[in-house]
Amino acid sequence: MEFPKFLLGDNTDYPTAIFVVHTEYPRFIINLENDEVEWLEDFTSEDEKELEAEAENLIEQANSFYDREISRYED
């Protein structure tokens, strides 16, 4: 099964949280309510250096994805 790069998620146990799931490497979930990121990968110290450079870009993409999806609901 192929998944889109980003997915929106919510959960009634967290009524004010909105989650964006990044399904490609490096996989992560960001809670847009507080910008907390949970990485779903195990990283080596070498990976962490590369991740630092890419993380900000990926989080910006996740936020842009959310904004795009919400704008589609509003139209």
Buried (B, 14 or more C-beta within 10 A) or exposed (E): EEEEEBBBEEEEEEEEBBBBBBEEEBEBBBBBEEEEBEBEEEEEEEEEEEBEEEBEEBBEBBBEBBEEEEEEEEE
